[in-house]
Amino acid sequence: MSNKDDPDKQTGTDEHIETRRDGLATAAIDPVTGKEFEVIISYSRIQHLGKRSQGQTLDCATIVPEILRYPKAIFQGLKRDADEVGSKVKGWRCYCGVPSRAFRKDGTEVSPWPGQTFMVFVNIEKVAYLWYWYPSDKDDPNIPWDHVLRFDKKVAW
């Protein structure tokens, strides 16, 4: 089906617009209501990760959903342009925590990386566009060491 024939993708041009059918849905916790809502991970992002390493693919499949559903901290408002990479829309929230496991590049499951927290960035359109391990705060392993410099405010702790 062309974009022209698909009402979810009509823009008046041949430009492809990602829709919910273009991604994998996973649940996340809304820090305001405490209820779950749907976050999308684009299939193109998943395919890109598959070319990099099996470990990064497993991060996407298991760790990203774990952190989105059971975060130890959620920050809102990004202060660094580097955190906007991979999103066409301004970043919104960052979900952080130490997951139950980590993966080596070859996909071997190991214990979480010592001194690291896992961060998942979600834009205002509820698309998870960036995630990675990052050095944690010396007093709280669930948050990044530079959280005060990176984010405008904590919305859940």
Backbone bond lengths (Angstrom), bond angles and torsions (degrees), N, CA, C in turn:
res aa  C-N    CA-C-N  psi(-1)  N-CA   C-N-CA  omega(-1)  CA-C   N-CA-C  phi
1 M - - - 1.463 - - 1.523 107.94 -
2 S 1.288 117.37 131.87 1.465 120.59 178.03 1.519 109.74 -82.49
3 N 1.337 115.42 164.72 1.466 119.64 177.30 1.521 111.17 -58.64
4 K 1.324 115.48 -32.01 1.461 121.41 -178.72 1.533 111.15 -63.51
5 D 1.356 116.24 -34.49 1.457 120.85 -177.71 1.522 113.54 -89.10
6 D 1.298 117.73 -9.54 1.472 122.20 -176.48 1.525 109.13 -104.08
7 P 1.333 118.84 110.61 1.467 120.72 -176.73 1.526 113.54 -61.48
8 D 1.346 118.53 -26.13 1.462 120.52 178.23 1.519 112.44 -73.06
9 K 1.330 117.36 -14.15 1.459 120.23 -174.71 1.523 112.72 -119.36
10 Q 1.319 118.73 9.67 1.453 120.84 -178.28 1.521 110.87 -75.98
11 T 1.340 115.36 125.37 1.458 120.65 178.20 1.517 111.37 -131.12
12 G 1.332 115.84 -2.66 1.454 118.33 -175.19 1.520 111.42 87.98
13 T 1.321 117.62 -2.22 1.459 122.68 177.26 1.513 107.74 -133.70
14 D 1.310 116.93 178.17 1.460 121.11 176.19 1.518 111.63 -88.67
15 E 1.326 117.53 6.48 1.462 121.50 179.43 1.525 109.99 -65.62
16 H 1.337 115.91 134.04 1.466 120.54 179.37 1.530 108.88 -82.21
17 I 1.315 116.07 129.02 1.455 122.47 175.66 1.524 106.87 -110.81
18 E 1.351 117.10 124.98 1.460 119.91 178.95 1.518 109.98 -68.43
19 T 1.308 115.14 136.55 1.455 121.65 176.14 1.522 108.14 -121.04
20 R 1.311 116.40 178.59 1.468 120.21 179.40 1.527 111.14 -60.83
21 R 1.332 117.44 -24.94 1.456 120.03 177.70 1.523 111.50 -73.05
22 D 1.322 117.47 -10.84 1.452 121.87 -179.48 1.521 112.02 -94.83
23 G 1.322 117.54 13.08 1.451 118.63 -177.12 1.512 113.62 -150.84
24 L 1.306 113.23 169.70 1.455 122.73 177.90 1.524 107.83 -95.96
25 A 1.322 116.53 128.12 1.463 120.87 -179.16 1.529 109.87 -90.80
26 T 1.323 115.53 139.71 1.452 121.89 174.06 1.526 107.88 -141.09
27 A 1.299 117.08 159.54 1.463 120.81 -177.68 1.522 110.72 -88.69
28 A 1.320 115.55 148.24 1.459 123.09 173.63 1.519 107.59 -137.56
29 I 1.317 115.81 158.90 1.463 121.01 178.31 1.525 109.56 -93.90
30 D 1.319 116.00 132.11 1.455 121.35 174.00 1.527 107.08 -83.29
31 P 1.339 118.27 119.97 1.462 119.80 -176.96 1.525 113.96 -68.03
32 V 1.319 117.20 -18.09 1.465 120.43 -179.32 1.528 110.94 -83.22
33 T 1.344 116.06 -47.11 1.468 120.19 -175.65 1.527 113.24 -97.24
34 G 1.331 116.70 -21.42 1.463 120.50 -175.31 1.516 112.97 78.54
35 K 1.328 116.48 2.63 1.461 120.94 -179.49 1.526 110.40 -95.93
36 E 1.314 114.58 159.08 1.461 119.55 177.80 1.520 110.63 -78.74
37 F 1.334 115.20 148.20 1.451 121.89 170.65 1.523 107.56 -139.78
38 E 1.304 117.01 167.33 1.459 122.41 -174.86 1.523 111.49 -90.50
39 V 1.329 115.19 132.05 1.462 123.16 173.27 1.520 106.78 -117.79
40 I 1.317 116.29 141.67 1.463 122.15 -178.64 1.529 110.08 -106.83
41 I 1.321 115.59 139.28 1.461 122.61 169.91 1.517 105.44 -114.53
42 S 1.318 117.68 121.16 1.463 119.99 -173.79 1.521 111.63 -67.71
43 Y 1.339 115.10 142.49 1.460 120.27 177.87 1.525 110.95 -61.72
44 S 1.330 117.00 -35.01 1.468 118.82 179.39 1.524 110.87 -63.85
45 R 1.326 117.21 -36.76 1.468 121.20 177.06 1.533 110.43 -66.69
46 I 1.322 116.75 -42.39 1.461 121.26 178.64 1.523 110.29 -62.68
47 Q 1.328 117.12 -43.94 1.462 120.93 179.18 1.525 110.77 -63.39
48 H 1.313 117.19 -40.05 1.468 121.49 177.73 1.528 110.21 -60.64
49 L 1.329 117.35 -43.85 1.458 121.14 179.96 1.522 111.12 -63.98
50 G 1.328 116.08 -36.70 1.454 120.60 179.72 1.520 112.78 -60.66
51 K 1.298 116.80 -26.57 1.461 121.80 178.33 1.524 111.86 -81.33
52 R 1.322 117.42 -18.89 1.470 121.69 -176.70 1.517 111.73 -87.35
53 S 1.338 117.59 -57.39 1.470 119.56 179.01 1.523 109.51 -165.92
54 Q 1.308 114.99 154.56 1.448 120.27 176.58 1.528 110.35 -66.04
55 G 1.327 117.03 -34.41 1.457 121.19 178.63 1.520 112.30 -60.87
56 Q 1.337 117.01 -42.80 1.463 119.51 179.75 1.531 111.37 -68.74
57 T 1.321 116.62 -33.70 1.462 119.96 175.67 1.527 110.35 -64.70
58 L 1.333 116.91 -42.06 1.466 120.66 178.26 1.526 111.60 -68.98
59 D 1.340 117.73 -33.98 1.476 120.08 172.59 1.522 109.50 -55.14
60 C 1.328 115.61 -47.37 1.462 121.49 -178.24 1.524 111.35 -64.29
61 A 1.319 116.47 -42.30 1.465 120.90 -175.18 1.523 113.33 -75.34
62 T 1.346 117.97 -30.45 1.467 118.92 -173.03 1.526 114.11 -120.90
63 I 1.319 116.99 -44.01 1.467 119.20 -174.95 1.523 111.98 -77.68
64 V 1.332 118.12 -42.38 1.468 120.04 179.46 1.532 110.41 -57.31
65 P 1.348 119.70 -50.76 1.479 118.21 177.97 1.528 113.33 -61.37
66 E 1.329 117.58 -36.37 1.467 120.31 179.49 1.528 111.25 -62.67
67 I 1.309 117.14 -45.69 1.469 120.58 -178.77 1.532 110.85 -69.39
68 L 1.318 117.90 -37.80 1.466 120.26 178.73 1.528 111.99 -66.26
69 R 1.315 117.69 -34.58 1.467 120.77 -178.89 1.517 113.26 -85.98
70 Y 1.349 116.42 -31.53 1.466 120.39 -175.14 1.531 110.78 -131.24
71 P 1.317 117.69 57.31 1.476 119.32 -178.93 1.524 111.01 -70.33
72 K 1.307 115.55 152.72 1.469 121.05 173.55 1.516 110.59 -96.42
73 A 1.339 116.13 -18.82 1.468 121.97 175.07 1.517 108.37 -155.81
74 I 1.319 115.99 146.90 1.463 121.85 174.02 1.520 106.91 -131.06
75 F 1.320 115.19 127.52 1.460 121.68 178.24 1.522 108.66 -112.07
76 Q 1.324 115.47 153.04 1.458 120.91 178.92 1.511 109.22 -130.26
77 G 1.332 115.84 143.31 1.456 121.92 179.21 1.516 111.34 84.26
78 L 1.315 116.10 107.41 1.461 120.77 -178.34 1.518 110.40 -93.62
79 K 1.326 116.45 134.62 1.457 122.12 -179.05 1.529 112.83 -100.38
80 R 1.328 117.75 -12.48 1.459 121.20 -174.80 1.518 111.03 -112.21
81 D 1.322 116.83 129.97 1.462 120.72 177.77 1.522 111.51 -60.69
82 A 1.333 117.72 -31.91 1.464 120.98 -178.70 1.522 111.44 -60.90
83 D 1.323 117.66 -26.09 1.462 121.03 179.35 1.529 111.93 -79.79
84 E 1.308 116.92 -6.23 1.464 121.20 178.47 1.520 111.75 -93.20
85 V 1.340 117.96 -9.37 1.457 121.83 -177.52 1.522 109.41 -58.75
86 G 1.315 116.68 134.67 1.455 121.05 177.79 1.514 113.50 93.54
87 S 1.312 118.10 -1.72 1.460 120.67 179.39 1.522 109.67 -125.98
88 K 1.331 115.52 134.70 1.459 120.53 175.29 1.524 110.83 -83.06
89 V 1.328 115.01 -11.13 1.458 122.47 -177.15 1.524 108.44 -117.88
90 K 1.302 116.96 144.18 1.462 121.12 -179.12 1.526 111.68 -55.30
91 G 1.324 114.85 138.25 1.458 120.84 179.13 1.517 111.74 -61.58
92 W 1.301 115.54 158.89 1.447 120.86 -172.91 1.509 110.77 -129.50
93 R 1.342 116.41 -61.00 1.452 120.39 -177.00 1.526 111.40 -134.06
94 C 1.324 114.15 156.59 1.452 121.14 174.01 1.523 107.87 -126.95
95 Y 1.313 115.80 121.05 1.455 123.51 177.70 1.525 107.96 -95.68
96 C 1.332 117.30 131.34 1.467 121.41 -174.36 1.523 111.39 -130.53
97 G 1.324 114.81 154.42 1.449 120.78 174.05 1.509 111.36 167.24
98 V 1.316 115.13 171.94 1.464 121.33 175.14 1.527 106.21 -102.38
99 P 1.330 117.33 111.79 1.461 119.95 -178.33 1.533 112.00 -72.81
100 S 1.307 115.53 176.08 1.464 121.41 -177.30 1.525 113.01 -74.99
101 R 1.329 117.54 -12.44 1.467 121.26 -177.12 1.517 110.76 -159.79
102 A 1.315 114.53 172.82 1.466 122.53 173.81 1.529 106.42 -138.30
103 F 1.329 116.14 170.96 1.460 120.58 179.44 1.518 110.31 -133.06
104 R 1.335 115.49 135.71 1.461 120.25 171.61 1.518 107.97 -73.82
105 K 1.335 116.73 168.68 1.466 120.72 -179.13 1.520 112.63 -55.86
106 D 1.335 117.01 -34.64 1.469 120.31 -178.76 1.523 112.78 -80.03
107 G 1.326 118.38 -0.58 1.454 122.67 178.06 1.512 114.26 95.32
108 T 1.322 117.96 -1.11 1.460 120.96 178.29 1.525 109.77 -65.62
109 E 1.331 116.66 128.75 1.465 121.23 178.66 1.525 110.11 -78.42
110 V 1.326 115.62 134.84 1.460 122.64 178.91 1.527 108.70 -137.38
111 S 1.320 115.88 173.07 1.470 120.41 174.68 1.532 108.75 -65.72
112 P 1.335 117.68 157.38 1.465 119.99 177.86 1.527 110.83 -54.08
113 W 1.329 116.05 147.63 1.465 121.32 -178.81 1.527 109.48 -65.76
114 P 1.333 117.59 125.97 1.470 120.39 179.67 1.531 111.14 -62.08
115 G 1.329 115.73 138.87 1.461 120.63 177.43 1.522 114.31 72.51
116 Q 1.340 116.89 16.96 1.467 121.22 -177.86 1.532 109.87 -127.53
117 T 1.316 115.25 146.75 1.452 122.27 170.91 1.518 107.20 -118.31
118 F 1.324 116.95 156.93 1.462 121.43 179.10 1.520 107.57 -105.02
119 M 1.331 116.34 131.00 1.464 121.55 -177.82 1.526 109.43 -118.50
120 V 1.336 116.36 135.71 1.461 123.07 176.89 1.522 107.58 -124.11
121 F 1.328 116.34 121.51 1.462 122.25 -179.11 1.523 109.84 -97.93
122 V 1.337 116.04 132.31 1.459 123.05 -178.13 1.522 107.78 -126.07
123 N 1.340 116.80 131.73 1.461 118.68 179.20 1.527 111.46 -88.20
124 I 1.316 115.73 176.44 1.467 122.05 -175.44 1.533 111.65 -63.28
125 E 1.336 116.58 -21.99 1.464 120.62 177.24 1.522 112.04 -86.36
126 K 1.336 115.35 8.34 1.463 122.50 177.38 1.521 112.46 64.66
127 V 1.332 114.54 42.51 1.461 121.87 174.54 1.521 108.25 -113.88
128 A 1.332 117.10 125.11 1.467 121.42 174.29 1.529 106.33 -78.30
129 Y 1.319 116.73 115.89 1.458 120.01 -172.52 1.525 114.08 -115.97
130 L 1.325 117.93 -11.16 1.459 120.43 -177.00 1.521 108.52 -156.22
131 W 1.324 117.11 139.16 1.466 121.59 176.34 1.513 108.68 -156.82
132 Y 1.327 114.92 145.92 1.460 119.69 179.68 1.524 110.78 -173.16
133 W 1.340 115.05 164.69 1.462 123.17 173.16 1.513 108.29 -80.20
134 Y 1.346 115.70 145.57 1.457 120.46 -176.71 1.534 108.49 -150.66
135 P 1.337 117.55 147.24 1.475 119.35 179.31 1.535 111.83 -55.81
136 S 1.328 114.58 134.83 1.462 120.04 -176.27 1.528 112.13 -92.18
137 D 1.319 114.11 164.66 1.457 122.97 176.50 1.532 108.86 -64.99
138 K 1.322 116.97 140.57 1.473 119.96 -177.64 1.528 111.70 -66.36
139 D 1.335 117.81 -25.39 1.463 120.93 -179.48 1.532 113.47 -95.20
140 D 1.334 117.53 -19.28 1.456 121.86 -179.32 1.522 108.91 -144.08
141 P 1.326 118.53 105.62 1.459 121.37 -176.28 1.528 114.27 -67.30
142 N 1.328 117.84 -9.88 1.464 121.20 -177.48 1.521 114.41 -88.00
143 I 1.321 117.64 -4.59 1.468 120.00 -178.57 1.524 109.88 -127.73
144 P 1.329 117.20 154.48 1.465 119.30 178.68 1.525 111.52 -68.06
145 W 1.315 116.74 148.74 1.465 121.77 -175.88 1.522 111.95 -60.49
146 D 1.320 117.75 -30.04 1.467 121.76 -175.24 1.532 112.67 -108.43
147 H 1.318 117.02 30.82 1.471 120.76 -175.04 1.522 113.04 -56.30
148 V 1.304 118.92 -33.31 1.468 121.14 -179.51 1.530 110.67 -66.08
149 L 1.316 116.77 -34.65 1.461 121.50 179.99 1.527 112.83 -82.31
150 R 1.305 118.20 -24.08 1.464 123.35 -173.45 1.514 114.46 -88.96
151 F 1.348 117.11 -33.76 1.462 121.01 -168.91 1.521 111.88 -126.48
152 D 1.339 115.47 153.12 1.466 120.88 178.01 1.521 112.10 -72.99
153 K 1.324 117.31 -43.58 1.469 118.64 -176.84 1.525 111.28 -159.12
154 K 1.326 115.32 159.17 1.448 123.27 172.11 1.525 106.72 -88.04
155 V 1.316 117.46 132.77 1.456 119.13 176.92 1.531 111.13 -112.21
156 A 1.319 117.62 -11.26 1.473 121.83 174.34 1.509 108.05 -156.48
157 W 1.298 115.27 143.65 1.479 120.42 -177.09 1.496 110.47 -136.09
